[in-house]
Amino acid sequence: MPEEVKPAEALYDTYHDPLESRNLLNDGRYQSVLNRLKEELYSFQKRTNDPILNGPLPVQANYKVNKPDCIAASSKNPEDYDQRGRRN
């Protein structure tokens, strides 16, 4: 079975697709929704001085960071985590 890789961005209609099985990111019918959400996120990030706007955050020893190809954020598999952070 091929390994599933999650997309960097996704847009789901969680009312009609609660299992998030159909990514609408590239569906032109949702472009205005996508643009509005991106604008709202950026506005929130600016308003809250989100440090990610200055570039990637360095991984600290006490961080538990999923690898980009990890599907489940709560994975119990140690191989799903960036080993620069903590290991538990």
Sequence and secondary structure as in RCSB ss.txt:
>XXXX:A:sequence
MPEEVKPAEALYDTYHDPLESRNLLNDGRYQSVLNRLKEELYSFQKRTNDPILNGPLPVQANYKVNKPDCIAASS
KNPEDYDQRGRRN
>XXXX:A:secstr
       SS    TTT TT  S  TT GGGHHHHHHHHHHHHHHHHHTT GGGGS     TT   B TT S TT 
  GGGB TTS   
